């Protein structure tokens, strides 16, 4: 198993990387854990994919391309669609909640893009 393919470790790394504004790296580390979830059709795979896309939305903004706001709004939709799966009954709820809280904070920080 490659480093960070375990979900708990990947979530810890994701939150740390998001705090450091390393959004692409956060996406990469969580994506490694997402692939096995998707293959075995784990119910959490959609929430994980949404959080991955949440990170990518902010990577678009960080890079500052002309189309960045439009791309960020499009990509964040996956997160918006699945964020409600972050409920206390799921495994690693506290880590998922931290990841979602960070994305929500970043959305507020970029309110002009996300109409928050």
SVG drawing of the C-alpha trace seen along z (x, -y; Angstrom):
<svg xmlns="http://www.w3.org/2000/svg" viewBox="-27 -40 31 44">
<polyline fill="none" stroke="black" stroke-width="0.4" points="0.0,0.0 1.4,-3.4 1.7,-6.0 -1.5,-7.8 -3.8,-5.2 -5.4,-4.7 -8.3,-7.0 -7.6,-8.2 -4.0,-9.1 -5.0,-10.8 -7.6,-12.9 -5.1,-14.0 -2.7,-15.0 -5.4,-16.6 -6.4,-19.0 -2.8,-19.9 -2.1,-20.6 -5.2,-22.7 -4.1,-24.7 -0.8,-25.4 -2.7,-26.4 -1.2,-23.4 -4.5,-22.6 -3.2,-20.5 -1.1,-18.4 -4.2,-18.0 -6.1,-16.8 -3.4,-14.3 -3.1,-12.8 -6.8,-12.2 -7.2,-10.9 -4.8,-8.0 -7.2,-7.0 -10.3,-7.6 -9.4,-5.1 -9.8,-2.0 -13.0,-3.4 -14.4,-3.9 -13.4,-0.4 -15.1,1.3 -18.1,-1.0 -17.7,-2.3 -20.5,-4.7 -17.9,-7.3 -16.4,-7.5 -18.7,-10.3 -18.0,-12.4 -14.3,-11.9 -14.6,-12.9 -16.5,-16.0 -13.8,-17.0 -11.1,-16.3 -12.9,-18.6 -13.3,-21.2 -9.5,-21.4 -9.2,-21.7 -11.6,-24.6 -9.1,-26.6 -6.2,-25.4 -7.8,-27.0 -8.2,-30.3 -4.6,-30.1 -3.2,-29.8 -5.2,-33.0 -6.0,-32.1 -8.5,-34.2 -11.1,-31.4 -10.3,-30.5 -13.5,-31.7 -15.7,-30.0 -13.7,-26.7 -13.8,-26.9 -17.6,-27.4 -18.0,-24.4 -15.7,-22.1 -17.1,-23.1 -20.5,-21.7 -19.3,-18.1 -18.4,-19.1 -21.8,-20.8 -23.6,-17.8 -22.0,-15.4 -21.0,-17.4 -24.3,-16.5 -22.9,-12.9 -20.6,-14.3 -22.6,-13.1 -21.6,-11.8 -22.3,-8.2 -19.6,-7.8 -16.0,-6.6 -13.5,-9.4 -16.4,-11.9 -14.2,-14.4 -11.6,-14.4 -14.2,-14.7 -15.8,-17.6 -12.4,-19.3 -12.0,-18.9 -15.5,-20.3 -15.0,-23.1 -11.8,-24.2 -13.5,-24.2 -16.4,-26.2 -13.9,-28.7 -12.2,-29.1 -15.5,-29.6 -16.2,-32.5 -12.7,-33.8 -13.6,-33.9 -17.2,-35.1 -16.9,-37.1 -16.5,-33.9 -18.9,-31.6 -21.7,-34.1 -21.5,-33.2"/>
</svg>
